[in-house]
Amino acid sequence: MSEEKSLVPRSGQSLASISEHGNLLDAALANLPQEQRQRLVEKALEKRLELDAAAKSADQRHRASSIDMANTIHQVRALESSTKSDYTIRAEYETASGRTSVEIKKGNNTVIIVVAVVIAIVFLILFAK
């Protein structure tokens, strides 16, 4: 390896002296040839753009899922006030960090209670004789 491409400290320069005066990465970058530094800067800019785009996309998914969840809650409240029957609502949202599944159930146990009471009365009448 040539002297200018080496990331190993030059003679008379220790790792301790590099880290005392600044960042080890800065020292390594300072020893890179101009062409390699330019490629590294371009690659860093590309990665930064990718990260910014991913963050923007995650923010949009978060906003959309928040709106969808609020709409689902509104629909459940409307359904609750308009009907007394059983219902199940399933929804899935793509959030910034993944997918969220929600299931909302309302079971009206009145029918089961009435049937149980009728069966109990029938048994009492049959066994009372």
C-alpha positions as CSV (number, residue, x, y, z in Angstrom):
1,M,0.0,0.0,0.0
2,S,1.2,3.5,-0.7
3,E,1.9,5.9,2.2
4,E,-1.0,8.2,1.2
5,K,-3.7,5.4,1.1
6,S,-2.7,3.9,4.5
7,L,-5.1,4.5,7.4
8,V,-2.3,3.5,9.8
9,P,-0.7,6.5,11.5
10,R,2.5,7.7,9.9
11,S,5.7,7.3,11.8
12,G,5.9,9.6,14.7
13,Q,2.1,9.8,14.9
14,S,0.2,7.6,17.3
15,L,-3.5,6.7,17.6
16,A,-3.6,8.6,20.9
17,S,-2.3,11.8,19.2
18,I,-4.9,11.4,16.5
19,S,-7.8,11.0,18.9
20,E,-6.6,13.8,21.1
21,H,-6.7,16.3,18.3
22,G,-9.9,15.1,16.7
23,N,-12.0,12.3,15.5
24,L,-10.2,9.1,14.3
25,L,-12.5,9.2,11.3
26,D,-11.6,12.7,10.5
27,A,-7.9,11.7,10.6
28,A,-8.6,8.8,8.3
29,L,-10.5,11.0,5.8
30,A,-7.7,13.5,5.8
31,N,-5.3,10.8,4.7
32,L,-7.5,9.7,1.8
33,P,-6.7,10.9,-1.7
34,Q,-9.0,13.5,-3.1
35,E,-10.7,11.1,-5.5
36,Q,-11.6,8.7,-2.7
37,R,-12.8,11.5,-0.5
38,Q,-15.1,12.7,-3.4
39,R,-16.5,9.2,-3.8
40,L,-17.1,8.9,-0.1
41,V,-18.9,12.3,0.0
42,E,-21.1,11.3,-2.9
43,K,-22.0,8.0,-1.3
44,A,-22.7,9.8,2.0
45,L,-25.0,12.2,0.2
46,E,-26.8,9.3,-1.5
47,K,-27.4,7.5,1.8
48,R,-28.6,10.8,3.4
49,L,-31.1,11.2,0.5
50,E,-32.3,7.6,1.1
51,L,-32.7,8.2,4.8
52,D,-34.6,11.4,4.2
53,A,-36.9,9.7,1.7
54,A,-37.5,6.8,4.2
55,A,-38.3,9.2,7.0
56,K,-40.7,11.2,4.8
57,S,-42.4,7.9,3.7
58,A,-42.7,6.8,7.4
59,D,-44.2,10.2,8.3
60,Q,-46.8,9.9,5.6
61,R,-47.7,6.3,6.7
62,H,-48.0,7.6,10.3
63,R,-50.3,10.4,9.3
64,A,-52.5,8.2,7.1
65,S,-52.8,5.5,9.7
66,S,-53.7,8.1,12.4
67,I,-56.5,9.4,10.1
68,D,-57.7,5.9,9.4
69,M,-57.8,4.9,13.1
70,A,-59.7,8.1,13.9
71,N,-62.2,7.2,11.2
72,T,-62.6,3.7,12.6
73,I,-63.2,5.0,16.1
74,H,-65.9,7.4,14.7
75,Q,-67.6,4.5,12.8
76,V,-67.6,2.3,16.0
77,R,-69.2,5.1,18.0
78,A,-71.8,5.7,15.3
79,L,-72.5,1.9,15.2
80,E,-72.7,1.7,18.9
81,S,-75.3,4.5,19.1
82,S,-77.4,3.2,16.2
83,T,-77.7,-0.5,16.9
84,K,-78.0,-2.9,19.8
85,S,-77.0,-6.0,17.9
86,D,-73.7,-7.8,17.8
87,Y,-70.9,-6.6,15.5
88,T,-67.3,-7.2,14.8
89,I,-65.1,-4.7,13.1
90,R,-61.6,-5.6,11.8
91,A,-59.1,-3.1,10.5
92,E,-55.5,-3.1,9.6
93,Y,-53.3,-0.1,9.3
94,E,-49.8,0.4,7.9
95,T,-48.0,2.6,10.4
96,A,-44.6,4.1,10.3
97,S,-43.1,1.1,12.2
98,G,-45.1,-1.7,10.7
99,R,-48.6,-3.0,10.5
100,T,-51.3,-2.7,13.2
101,S,-54.4,-4.9,13.3
102,V,-57.4,-4.0,15.3
103,E,-60.5,-6.0,16.1
104,I,-63.5,-4.5,17.9
105,K,-66.3,-6.8,19.0
106,K,-69.6,-6.2,20.6
107,G,-71.5,-9.2,21.8
108,N,-75.0,-8.8,23.1
109,N,-75.4,-11.5,25.8
110,T,-79.1,-10.7,26.3
111,V,-80.2,-13.4,23.8
112,I,-78.1,-16.0,25.5
113,I,-79.4,-15.0,28.9
114,V,-83.0,-15.2,27.7
115,V,-82.5,-18.6,26.2
116,A,-80.9,-19.9,29.4
117,V,-83.8,-18.6,31.5
118,V,-86.4,-20.2,29.2
119,I,-84.5,-23.6,29.4
120,A,-84.3,-23.3,33.2
121,I,-88.0,-22.6,33.4
122,V,-88.9,-25.5,31.2
123,F,-86.7,-27.9,33.3
124,L,-88.3,-26.6,36.5
125,I,-91.8,-27.2,35.1
126,L,-90.9,-30.7,33.8
127,F,-89.2,-31.8,37.1
128,A,-91.8,-30.1,39.3
129,K,-94.5,-32.6,38.2
